[in-house]
Every structure is written in C-alpha cells, then in structure tokens.
Amino acid sequence: MRYIIEEPLHTLKVNPMVDTQKTIATPVAADRNAWKFGFTSQAELWNGRFAMIGFVAALATEYATSKGVLAFLGLM
C-alpha cells in the first residue's frame, strides 16, 4: 500500500504526551480496483476475490448435492 505523507518526516517531533494514534499518512486507494495485468497488488486483489467466489461455489455445490466437488464432476 502506498502512502502520501502530509508533512516531511524530518519536521515531526516526538512528544510522549501527544496522542500516538493520530494519523500522519493517508493511504492512496484510488487505483486499488484497477484491472492491471502482471504481478501487481491489483492482480493479487482480484485473484483473492475470485478464489473466495470459487470456494463459496464449491461449498454451495457440496451442500446442494451432498457430494464433494470432484464426485459431482465425476472425477472420483
């Protein structure tokens, strides 16, 4: 994930009494859903999404047919 720093790091001063949960960087997510090819973070996001869809489809097939996916396809 890329970040845009709102102020230079060399100007940040550490004060132990200041809230440490304050965000000094905001993530850049404008192109997170872009359809890019190759080994990119966007490709990994789409790969994970499709894997989750496939896993849920396999569970639904097993539930609906009372067989495993391989038995349903006639491979076992």
Buried (B, 14 or more C-beta within 10 A) or exposed (E): EEEEEEEEEEEEEEEEEEEEEEEEEEEEEEEEEEEEEEEEEBBEBBEEEEEEEEEEEBEEBBEEEEEEBEEBEEEE
